[in-house]
Amino acid sequence: TSNTTNTNFILTTLYTHMFNMFNMFKGILFVLVVLLVLVQITNQTRTIGENYVNIEFKQHELEIVQKLEAIFERGRTENSIRAYLTNEQLEFLKNKNIKVEPIYDHLSPEHYNIEGKAILSIPNKCEVVYSILEIEDLGDNFWNCNHDYISMSQYLSVINDSYEFVKLTSLGTSIQGRQIWSLCISDQYRNNLFTTGIPKFKYVGNMHGDEVVGREILLHLIYDIVMGVESGEADMYDLIVDTDICIVPTMNPDGYELKRRGNANNVDLNRDFPDQFDGDHVHEKETDAIMQWSLANHFILSANLHGGDLVVNYPYDGNAGHYNYVYSSCPDDELFKYISKKYSTLSSTMMAGDFTDGITNGAEWYILYGGMQDWNYVYTSHTFEVTIELSYVKWPSSSDFSSYYDENKLSLINYIKQVHIGVKGRVVCLAPDVLNVGIIIPSISETHYVTVDINGYFYRPLTAGTYDITVVCTTSSGQVTTVVTTAVSEGSAVDLGVITV
C-alpha cells in the first residue's frame, strides 16, 4: 500500500508539473503570437504600398482615409492627400466612392517609355571618373547626369584620395550590401590633428530612394567646398576650420537602384526611427547605421534632404493624439523657425512656394511617426534637425540637376553656419562618479537636456535673447548644478569659457 501511495504521489506531482509547463508554454506561445501580430501591424505602417496615388475627399470622408494604415504625404489642395496604397486599400476606397487617381508627375518624362510605362533602369548614368582632372574636364556633364552607386562611390573615393582634409568612411551596409558612405570635411583631418570643441554638422540625402535631388546637390556641394578650400576661398576655408561637416549623399542606396521610395525590404526609412509618440520596433539596417553613427558623434545641427515639395519642415512631425494638420511645437520651436528661415529665405523657389516664409511645422503639414528629424531632437539630446523638401518632382530630369544646385547652394552653406549661433563652452564636473552632463534652459524647457561631448564641450544653438543657463552634473549620488546668465545676439555663439560645477 505504501509503495502504491508513493507511486500515486509521484505520478500526481509529475502530471501537475506537466500541466503547469503546458500552461506556461501556452502563455509563452500567446505572447509570441501577440508580438508577431504587433510586428506585422508595425510593418504595415512602415511598408510602402505599390500604388502612389492622389486621394480627393470630402470633409466627412477624411476619417475613412486616415484610418488606412498607409504612408501619407500632404496633397496639393486642402481636400487631397497623397498616399502609397496597397491594392486592397485602393479597392477599399473605390468601393467607398472616394476619388483616387494615380500619380505620374513625381518622375520626369525620361523615366517613362513611349508607351507611358515607367522604365526600371536608371537613365543617363554618370561616367565613372578616376581623377579630379576628369571631373574638371567633364564640367556640367558630370553634374547633369544620374550618379548611380558605382559612379557615386568612385567619385567619393577620388575626393578622399585627392585631399587630406576629407575623410571617407562607411557607416555600414544596406540590405543588399551597398556601403552607406559618409564624407567628412574639416581642417582637423590634416595629419589627424584633431581640435577639441569643434562643432559637428551633418547633411543626409536620398533617404527615400526615388527622391534624388538631395543626393545630387550634396555630391556637388562636396566638390565646391573642397575646390573652394584648394583655391583659397576664404569663406570655404573658414567653414572647414570652424566646423566638422559630414555629408551622407544617400542613406538608401538600394532604394535608389530600385527606383523606389523604400529600401530593399520596401520599408519607408522615414517611418523607421524610435518615436516619442509611437514607440519603438526592430529597425532596418540603414536606420540602425544612421542611428549608431549619430549617437557616436556629437552632431549639433543637421538636415535631411527630400523631394516632393518646396519647404523646410521642422519638429514635431507628430503628436500624442495623432491629430493631423494641427501645429505640434517642440520646446525649441522659435529656434527651429529661425534656422529654417536661414535656409528658405535664400531660395527664391521656396519663397515663391505655397508656405509662408518657405517653412512649416511638420504635424501641421501632415503627421508622421518614426521620422528622423524628431528622433534626432528627442533621442540624441544634442542634435537639431530639419527636413528640407527640394523639388516638386521627386526624380527630375538629370539635365536640371545643376540648376537645382545653383538654386540651393547659398542656402546649403548658410544653414551649415547656423551651427555657430547661441552659446558654447566647456563643463568641468568636480564631483566623482559623473554619469551625465547636460545644459538646461528653463525658459525653453525644464526637461530637454543638451548634452556635452566626451571632452565636456557643448554648443547650444539659441535665438537672440537673455538666458539663464543651468549646467547639470548628474552623479551616482545626485545632481550638482550651477546657473550662468548671458545675453545672446545674432551671429557667432557667445563663448562661456570653462564652467566648473
N, C-alpha and C positions, 0 to 999 in steps of 0.2 A: 504493500500500500504506500509506504514511504517513497519507494522508487517511482511509483506511478504519479504521486503528488509532485515530486521534483521534476519529472518529465513534463507534466502539465504546466507547471510554473515556467519552465524554460521555454516551452512552446508558446505560452501566452506572452511572455516577455519578448520573444522573437517576433511574434505576429504584431505586437504593439509597436516595436521598433520599425518593422517593415511598413506598417500603416502610417507612422509618423514620417518616415522617409518618403513614402509615396505622396503624402500631402505636401511635404516640403518641396518635392520635385514639381508637383502641380503648381505650387506658388511661384517657384523659380520660372517655370515654363510660362505662366501667366505674365510675369514681369517682362520676360524676354519678348513675348508676343506684343505687349503694350509698347515696349521700347521700339520694336520693329515698326509698329504702326506709326508711332510718333516720328521716327526717322523718315518713313515714307511720306508722311504729311509734310515734314520739313522740306524734303527733297522736292515735293510738288511745288512748293512756293519758291524754290530756288531754280528748278529746272525750267528751261525755256521751251514754250510751245512752238510748233513748227509753222504757225501762221502769224505773220506780222500784219496786223490789221488796224484800221481806224473804226472805232465804235461811236456811233452817234446815238445819243439817248435823250429822252425826255426826263424831266426832273424826277418823276416818280419811278423811273427805271434805273436811276443811278445806284440804288441799294442792290438791285439784282446784279448789276455789273460788278460792283465792288466785292461782292461775296465770292466771286470766282477766285480760285487760287491760281493767279496768273501774274506774270511780270507786266507791270503797267508803266506807261510813260504819259505825260500830260499831252493832251491833244492841242490842235491849233486853235480851237474855239472853246468857249465855256461849256458847250454841250457835247464835247467829244473827248475821247481818251484813246490813246494808242496802247496796244497790248500784244503780247505774244501768247496766242491761244492754241491749245491742243485741238485736234479735230472734233473731239467730243464737246469741248467748250464752244467751239464755233457753231456746231449743230444746235446746242442748247440755246444760244442767243437767237439763232434764226427761228427756232420754234417759238421763241417769245416775241417774234416780230420786231426785234431790235436790229436796226440797220448796221450791218458790218460790211466793210469794204477792204480788200487787200491793199497794202501799201507797196509801191514800187519806187517811189522817189528817194528812198534812203540810199540807193546806189545810183551812180552816174550811168549814162547810156552805154559806156564802154564795157559795162558788166552784163550786158544783155546781147543775145544774138539777134539776127534779122527777124526772127520769129517772135521776139519779145520774151524769150525764156532766159533766165539767169544762167550765165556760164559758171562752171565750177572753178576754173583756173584763174590765176591772178594775171590780169592783163598788164602789158608794158612794164615788165620787171626791170629793175635797175641792173646795170652792169656790175660785175664783181671787180673791185679795184684792189690793187696791191701796193699803192703808194699815194702820198699826198699829191704828187705831181699829176697823177692820173685824175684825181678829183678836180684839181685846178683846170686841167685841160678839158674835162667834160663840161665844166661850167654849169649852166642851168639844166643841161641834160642829165646831170647827176641828181638833181633835186626834183625834177618834174617826171618822176617815174615811181613805181612801187617798190620799196625796199622790202623784199621778202626776207625770210630768216637767214638765208645764205648770204645775200648781199649786205644785209644789216650787220651780221656778225663779223664779216670780213672788214667792213668799214670801221667798226668799233675797234677791231684788232689793229688796223692801220693807225688810228688815232692814238691808241695805247702805246704802240711801238715807236711813235714819232715824237712824243712829248713827255718830258719827265715829270710834269706837274699834273698828270692824269693817272688814274688807277682803274683798270677794268677788272671786275670780279663777277662771278656767278653767284646769284642768291639761291640757286637750286635749279631743279629741272621741272619741266611741265609734265603733264600726264603722258605725253608722247615722247618725252626725253629731250626736249629742246631746253637750252640754257636760258634762264631769265637774267639778262645782263644788267649790271649797274655800272655806269661810268662816272666816277667822281673826279671833280676838277678843283684843285686847290694848290696854292703855292707850297703848302706844307708837305706835299708829296715829293718835292725835290730833295733828293738824298735822304728821304724819310726823316726829315727834321720836323717832327710834329709839334705844333704850338698848342698849348692848352688854352681853353677859353674861347676858341673859335666856334661860332655857331654853325650848326649843320642845317642844310636846306635840301629838300628833295622834290623832284617832279616825277610823277608816274604816269605813263601814257598807255594807250591801247589796252585798257582793262577789259573793254568789250572788243572782241576780235574784229568786228566789222566797222568800228569807229576809228579811222586811221589817221585823221588829220593830226592828232596829238603825237602819234608815233613819228610822223614825217617832220613836223616842225621841231620836235625835240632833237632829232638827228641833225637838223640844220642849225639849231641853237648851239649844239656841241661844237660844230665846226666854226661858227662865228666867234665863240668865246676863245677857243684855242688859237685861231688865226689872229684874233684881236690882241691877245697876250703876246704872241710871237712878233707882231708888227709894232708893238709898243703903244697900243691904245690905252691911255691912262684909265678910262672908265672900266674896261675889261680887266686890266691888271689889278685895279683896286678891288674889283669884285672877287677875284680869287685869293687875294691876300687876306681879306677880311672874312671870307666865308668858305665853308666846305660844301660845294654844290654837287649833289648826287642826282643823276638822271637815269631813270629806267624807261627806255623807249617803249618797251612792251612788257606788260605784266602777263599777257595772254598770247604767247607765240603760237600755240596750237589753234586758237580761235581765229587768228589772222590767216593762217594757212588754210583753214577750213572755210574761211569767208563767212563766219557766223558770229553771233554775239557771245555765246557761251564758250567754255573751254571744251576739251575733247570729251568730257562727260556731259556736255551741254548744260552745265551749271552756270548761272549768272554770278560772276565773281563779286559783283557789287550788291549781292544779297547774301554773301557767304561769310561775313565777319560776325563776331560776337556783337550783340546789340543790347543796350541797357533796357530797352522796352520789350525785346522779343527773345531774350535768352541766347543760348549757345547750342552748338551741334558739332559734328565732325566736319572738318574743313577740307577743301580741295588743296592739292599740293601747291598750287600757285599762291593761294591765300596764305597758307602756312609759311611759305618762303618770305612773303612780304611782311607778315606779322613778326616773324623771328628777326628779320633784318631791322625793322622799325624799332623793335624793343631793345635790340642790341646796340643801336646807335641813338644818340640823344638829339634827334631832329627837333628843331624849333618850329619851323614853318614848312608847309607842304601844299601841293596841289595835285589833283589827279585830273587828267585831261580826257574829255569825252566829246561826242558828236551827237547831233540830232536837234540842236537849238543853239541860240546865241545868248549866253548868260553866265554869270558867276553865281554859283549856288553855295549857300553857307548853312551851317548846322542850326537846328537839328533837322534831320530828314524825317523823323518820326515823332510820335508822342504816345503817352501811356494809354490813351483812349482809342488809338488807331483812327483818329478823325482826319479825313482828307481835307485839303485846302484850308487848313487852319494854321496860323502862324505858331511855330514852336521854337521859342527863343532859348538859347543856351545862356549861361551866365556871362559869357563874353560876347554877347550879341552886338554891342556897339563896336567892339574891336573887329569882329568879322565883317560888319558892314563897311568899316573903314578900309580894311585891306582888300576887300572885294572890289571896291571902287578904284583902288590903286591899279587894279588890272583893267577893269571895264572902261574907265574913262579915257584910256589911251587907245581904245579900239573903236574906230568910227562905226564899224558894223554892229558892235554890241550896243553902242549908244543909240543907234538908229533902230534897234530891235523892239520887241514887244514889252520889255521890262523897264521900269523906272530906274535910271542910272545903270542899266545893264546888269542888275543884281536881283537875287530873290532868296528868300528863306526856303529851305528845302521842303518842309512839310506844307507850307502854304502853296507851293507849286504843285507837288503831289507827294504823298507819303511813300517811303520805302524803309525796309528794315534789313539789317545786315550790311549796311553801306560802309565804305572805307573811311569817309570823312568823319562820321560820328565816332567810329571806333578809335581813330587817332586822338580825338579830343577827350573822349571819356576814359579810354583804357591805357593810353601811353603815359598820360599825366604830364606831357611836355610838348606835344605836337599840335599845332593849329593848322587844320587843313580845310581847303575849299575844293569844290568841284567846278571845273571850267568847261562849259559847252562851247565848242569852237566853230560849229558849222551846222546849217540845217541839213545838208546832205551828209550822211554818215561816212560814205566812201565816195568822195567826189572824183572827178576826172583827175588823173595824175598830172595833167598839164596845168592844173590850178594850184599845185602844192606850194610853189614859190610865192604866189600871191597870198595864200593863207599865212605863210611865214612872215612876209613883209607886213601884213596887217597886224600880226601878234608880237613881233619881235620886241618892240618897246615895252609892251605890257609884260611880256615874259621876264625881261630884265628888271623892270620896275618892281614887279612882285617879289623877286628874289631879295631886293634891297629892303623890303619890309621886315626881314628877319632882324634888322638892327634897330627897330623902334622900341621904346619903352624903357626898361631898366635892365641892367646887367650887374654881375658881381660874383663874389665867391663867398661861400659859407664855410666856416670852420667850427665844428662842434667840439667843445672841450670835454663833454661828458663821455664816459666809456660806454661800450656796447650800443653804438648808434645803429638803429635799424633802418631809419629813413629820414631824409631831409627834404623839406618842401617849403615853398613860398605860397602864402595865402594872402589875398587882398580882400578883407571882409566886405568892403563896399561893392565888390563884384560877386563874391561867393564865400560863404563861411566854410564850404566843404571842398571846393575844387582846388586841389593842390597843383602846383607846377614844381616838379622835382628837379633837383640839381644833377649834374653828371657825376661820373665816378671820382672826379677830382674836386668836386664841390662847386663848380662853376654853374651859373644859370643865366639864361636870357629869358625875360618875361615881356613879350610884346604888350604894349598899352597905348591907348589913345592919350591925347593931351589932357592933363588934369593933375590934381594933387592927391596922393595916395598914402594911406597907412599900410605899410607892407609888413606882414607878420612872417618872421622866419621861424620855422618849427623844426627842432631836432627831436625825433622820436627815439627813445631808448628802451631797453628792456624793463626799465623801472618807471617809465612815464614820458612826459613831454617837457622840453625846455624851450622857451620862446623868447624872442626879442622883437621889438617893433621899430621900424625905420620909416620916417615920413619924408617924402620927397615930391618935388614938382616935376612933372614930365611935360615936355613940349614936343611939337612935331620935329622930326629929324632924328639924329643919332641918339641911341639909348643913353640914359644917364648911368654913369658908372658909379655904383655904390661902394666899390672897393671890396675889401675883406670885411665880412661881418662875422664877428666872433660871438658864439652863443654858448 
